């Protein structure tokens, strides 16, 4: 009977697919990179960028992620609007939003300092020979960095637009006389959206298989050796941040980080396999509500955190900057390191709104600093996909912890609903 339960568990199939993806990518890269269409498919529908590459692996992972993306904005709209109208207290809505933004800024700043501190101590760039690392074309990233603006960020980031509209619509509903029918219809729509998402999540194993097979098949495990120290340092730093910083935050509100990670283990495996936090974002919102967080807090904090609470990205950006400085033998003073933190405190907030976000923000940071060659980005292209998994997982966990902490401190957490 236990064996039957294991094979009926979606988490088991996602984990098995990740392992199978590594096997396929390593031993049969031709199959993993086999082209099934001539060029990349890309289409924008309701603000969701539906795209996948030409290879078989990219089709598997891309189709799954694209289907999930279709649910993100409707879920954000329904969750926030219903949460605000059910909360009834508009002052509380403003307080929760303000507290969330302050929390994001404080925690991401801590993440930046941790990244700098660990890189300064371990020095992953010392001894790296640039000629041993295969470079790549970084022109598209530098061009986007040069043209980055906050107006462009707000214009391109449809999720932020939906977030803003949902807040205003939720406030508007409070003043509508016949709101009962509208709310009932929205609640019914929310039920069907989450039910549809549940069916889409059964494709998660295919998405994980495709994502991992493409990564290993294209870059190969051998490509990691020259930058192994950097990768190990990044993963260790992310672990320190999760288990120490986020662990203390969870303890502050009476929860345990290990129990929380166990609760969202399926979502973490999906993020690991697809290298995208988007793939499990709607599912995380559902899990947090089931855990006990109110709909209004989940609806406000998680979508906002997706764009502004990028803990893993902040750690990576600070570490990558110091890594390149060490590779090129550029000594950075404490004043310059503080400048890096100051620049990244601003630029990292736009990381979720631009294609190739990590490299675009990193390119803009190096350009502003003007002491580290921007060309050094080419050294990171080959392993960025592997490190993006750590970034996505840390961002994902960070947004979940932020939601729990704010819900607890706002009295919007019902303990009796908590699921371990």
Residue pairs with C-beta under 8 A, 6 or more apart in sequence:
6 12
10 201
10 202
10 204
10 205
10 266
11 265
11 266
11 269
13 204
13 205
14 204
14 205
14 208
14 266
14 269
14 270
14 273
15 269
16 205
17 204
17 205
17 206
17 208
17 209
17 212
17 273
18 208
18 209
18 212
18 269
18 272
18 273
20 209
20 213
21 57
21 208
21 209
21 210
21 211
21 212
21 213
21 215
21 216
21 273
22 212
22 213
22 216
24 31
24 32
24 57
24 209
24 213
24 216
24 217
25 32
25 57
25 212
25 213
25 214
25 215
25 216
25 217
25 218
26 216
26 217
26 220
26 221
28 217
29 216
29 217
29 218
29 220
31 56
31 217
32 55
32 56
32 57
32 213
32 214
32 216
32 217
32 218
33 55
33 56
33 57
33 214
33 217
33 218
34 55
34 56
35 54
35 55
35 56
36 54
36 55
36 56
36 59
37 54
37 59
38 54
39 54
40 51
40 52
40 53
40 54
41 50
41 51
41 52
41 54
41 62
42 49
42 50
42 51
43 50
43 51
44 50
45 70
46 70
46 73
46 74
46 158
47 73
47 158
47 159
47 161
47 162
48 66
48 69
48 70
48 72
48 73
48 158
49 66
49 69
50 66
50 69
50 70
51 62
51 66
52 58
52 59
52 61
52 62
52 63
52 65
52 66
53 59
53 62
53 214
55 214
56 210
57 209
57 210
57 211
57 213
57 214
57 217
58 210
58 214
59 210
60 206
60 207
60 209
60 210
60 211
60 213
61 206
61 207
61 208
61 209
61 210
61 211
61 214
61 273
61 274
62 210
63 203
63 206
63 207
64 200
64 203
64 204
64 206
64 207
64 210
64 274
64 279
65 207
65 274
65 276
65 278
65 279
67 200
67 203
68 197
68 200
68 201
68 278
68 279
68 280
68 281
68 282
69 278
71 193
71 196
71 197
71 200
71 282
72 159
72 278
72 281
72 282
73 158
73 159
73 162
74 189
74 193
75 190
75 193
75 194
75 197
75 282
75 285
76 159
76 162
76 163
76 166
76 299
76 303
77 162
77 165
77 166
77 169
78 186
78 189
78 190
78 193
79 166
79 190
79 285
79 295
79 298
79 299
80 163
80 166
80 167
80 170
80 296
80 299
80 300
80 303
81 166
81 169
81 170
81 173
81 186
81 299
82 170
82 183
82 186
82 187
82 190
82 295
82 299
83 170
83 294
83 295
83 296
83 297
83 298
83 299
83 300
84 90
84 93
84 166
84 167
84 170
84 171
84 173
84 174
84 296
84 299
85 170
85 173
85 174
85 179
85 183
86 295
86 296
87 93
87 294
87 296
88 174
90 171
90 174
92 410
93 167
93 170
93 171
93 296
93 300
95 410
96 296
96 297
96 300
96 301
96 406
96 410
96 412
97 167
97 300
97 304
99 406
99 409
99 410
100 300
100 301
100 304
100 305
100 402
100 406
101 304
101 308
103 309
103 402
103 405
103 406
104 304
104 305
104 308
104 309
104 402
105 345
107 245
107 249
107 309
107 311
107 398
107 402
108 308
108 309
108 310
108 311
108 314
108 345
108 348
109 314
109 341
109 345
110 245
111 241
111 245
111 311
111 312
111 314
111 315
111 318
112 314
112 315
112 317
112 318
112 340
112 341
112 344
112 345
112 348
113 318
113 341
114 237
114 240
114 241
114 245
114 315
115 237
115 314
115 315
115 316
115 317
115 318
115 319
115 322
116 318
116 319
116 322
116 337
116 340
116 341
118 233
118 236
118 237
118 240
118 319
119 125
119 233
119 237
119 318
119 319
119 322
119 323
119 326
120 322
120 337
122 229
122 233
123 326
124 229
124 230
124 232
124 233
124 319
124 323
124 326
125 230
125 322
125 323
125 324
125 325
125 326
125 327
126 326
128 226
128 227
128 229
128 230
128 326
128 327
128 379
129 226
130 327
130 379
132 226
133 226
133 227
133 379
133 382
134 223
134 382
135 378
135 379
135 381
136 378
136 381
136 382
137 378
138 359
138 363
138 374
138 375
138 377
138 378
138 381
140 356
141 356
141 359
141 360
141 362
141 363
141 377
142 363
142 367
142 374
142 377
144 354
144 355
144 356
144 360
144 363
145 360
145 361
145 363
145 364
145 367
146 364
146 367
148 347
148 350
148 354
148 360
148 364
150 350
152 353
153 160
153 350
153 353
153 354
154 160
154 161
154 353
156 353
156 354
157 307
157 352
157 353
159 303
159 306
159 307
159 352
160 307
160 353
162 303
163 303
163 304
163 307
166 299
167 300
173 179
173 182
173 183
176 182
194 282
194 286
197 282
197 283
197 286
201 270
201 283
204 270
204 273
204 279
207 270
207 273
207 274
207 279
208 269
208 270
208 272
208 273
208 274
209 273
211 273
211 274
211 275
211 276
212 273
215 275
215 385
215 386
218 385
219 382
219 383
219 385
219 386
223 382
223 383
224 231
224 383
224 386
227 379
227 380
227 382
227 383
230 319
230 323
230 383
231 383
231 386
231 387
233 319
234 315
234 316
234 319
234 387
234 390
235 390
237 315
237 319
238 312
238 315
238 390
238 391
238 393
238 394
241 311
241 312
241 315
241 394
242 257
242 394
242 397
243 257
246 257
246 311
246 397
246 398
246 401
247 257
249 401
249 405
250 256
250 257
250 260
250 401
250 404
250 405
251 257
252 405
253 404
253 405
253 408
253 409
254 408
255 404
255 408
257 401
259 420
260 397
260 400
260 401
260 404
261 268
261 397
262 420
263 287
263 291
263 419
263 420
264 284
264 287
264 397
264 400
266 283
267 280
267 283
267 284
267 287
267 396
268 280
268 393
268 396
268 397
270 279
270 280
270 283
271 277
271 279
271 280
271 389
271 392
271 393
271 396
272 389
272 392
272 393
275 385
275 388
275 389
275 392
276 392
277 306
277 392
277 393
277 395
277 396
277 399
278 306
280 396
281 302
281 306
281 396
284 302
284 396
284 399
284 400
285 298
285 299
285 302
287 400
288 298
288 302
288 400
288 403
288 404
288 407
289 295
289 298
290 417
290 419
291 404
291 417
291 418
291 419
292 407
292 413
292 414
292 415
292 416
292 417
292 418
293 403
293 404
293 407
293 412
293 413
294 407
294 412
294 413
294 414
296 412
297 403
297 406
297 407
297 410
297 412
298 403
298 407
301 399
301 402
301 403
301 406
301 407
302 399
302 400
302 403
305 398
305 399
305 402
305 403
306 352
306 395
306 399
307 349
307 352
307 353
308 349
309 395
309 398
309 399
309 402
310 348
310 349
310 351
310 352
310 391
310 395
310 398
311 394
311 395
311 397
311 398
312 390
312 391
312 392
312 393
312 394
312 395
312 398
313 348
313 351
313 357
313 358
313 361
313 391
313 395
314 344
314 348
315 391
315 394
316 358
316 387
316 390
316 391
317 344
317 348
317 351
317 358
317 361
317 362
317 365
318 340
318 341
318 344
320 362
320 380
321 340
321 344
321 362
321 365
321 366
321 369
321 372
322 332
322 337
322 340
323 380
324 330
324 366
324 372
324 373
324 376
324 377
324 379
324 380
325 331
325 332
325 371
325 372
327 376
327 379
328 372
328 373
328 376
330 371
330 372
332 340
332 371
336 369
336 371
339 369
340 365
340 369
343 365
343 368
343 369
344 361
344 365
347 361
347 364
347 365
347 368
348 361
350 357
350 361
351 357
351 358
351 360
351 361
354 360
354 361
358 384
358 388
358 391
359 377
359 380
359 381
359 384
362 377
362 380
363 374
363 377
366 372
366 373
366 374
366 376
366 377
367 374
404 413
406 412
407 413
